[in-house]
Amino acid sequence: MKSSNVGGQAVLEGVMMKSGDDYAVAVRKPNGEIEIKKEKHIGIVKWKALTKIPFIRGAFNFVDSLVLGSKILNYSVSFYEEEEGTEAPKKEKDTKGSLLTILTTVFAFAFAIGIFMIVPYLLTELLKGVLQSYTLRLFAEAVIRLSIFVGYVALISLMKDIKRLYMYHGAEHKCISCIEAGLDLNVENVKRSSKEHKRCGTSFMLFVMLIGILLLFFIRVETMWTRVVVRVALLPIIAGISYELIKWAGSSDNKIVGLLSKPGLMLQKLTTKEPDEDMIEVAIQAVEAVFDWRAFKDETAINATLVNTTGTNETAVNEITVNEPAVNKAVVNGVVVNGDKNYDAK
């Protein structure tokens, strides 16, 4: 399966989809209409080279996703504030929105560090009398971390608004699964597609917690306060490693990758729910605002045909058949020409 590199996020009564620097938020407004907002995302790092270096880009992408996630969530909430008659003047609203985005991002980051990193460690310190070995306490910390995370996800899923958020999360995944499977992006195909995906943020968070514990087996300090500092200081490294694993998982069908992805996919059964058709329509419009899935489908079909029709290195492709009338194809000296794109067929 070829990765589309399309990512997304569920928001209040809507979905955000991102492809490259472009993102679009589609929200189902209280009156039933779908509002779409498309913009370019300007990341926190101005030097783009940093965002392309393996194991370094992950930390920046993680912070970027938090900032963008808070921004689009506030945007989706604004439609329902308007419905309640609490709309502020535009200038005041933009200023408050920017400030709220910053505060929400900082709070979310601090909350995640505290509840999933620091609290589990402090709880294991209470077990010193029972578990005198630091290694055993690290195993206990891993169990506590996972228990808190899974329990938190399961508990909030009982809330009505969060349940609908998880349904939109499912719609987001199903759309991406649909286009990466080479299917036309329509409601029926999306309904049949998987709501679990290897590049999901849920899987990323699971990797972050597990890799964090693994690194602590090799990086040891003696005092309580230095252990707290180390857990926080390691976050950029942990995020970098986790990002590469997620990126690898999303573009590979390797059996080892599949095995590593299974815990995250199982956890997604809690964070994704089956969406209704109205939710799927919202997600489809978000995809189509930033991503040409038809061109992706044609390109994937041509690449697949090349793999199937090319023999040894000495054999050039003499004929290719693609069941898409929109594809303008020809083969010249073993090179498949498709519009303005060339694909080496040797």
FENMO-V271670 format. One record per run of one state. SS is the DSSP state (H for helix, E for strand, C for the rest). FROM is the first residue (numbers start at 1). TO is the last residue. Records with the same first field share a line. If there is no record, write none. Layout:
# FENMO-V271670
SS: FROM-TO + FROM-TO
This chain:
# FENMO-V271670
C: 1-5 + 12-13 + 20-21 + 29-33 + 41-47 + 53-56 + 84-89 + 126-133 + 157-159 + 181-186 + 193-200 + 217-223 + 234-234 + 251-254 + 272-276 + 291-292 + 310-328 + 333-334 + 339-340 + 345-346
E: 6-11 + 14-19 + 22-28 + 34-40 + 329-332 + 335-338 + 341-344
H: 48-52 + 57-83 + 90-125 + 134-156 + 160-180 + 187-192 + 201-216 + 224-233 + 235-250 + 255-271 + 277-290 + 293-309
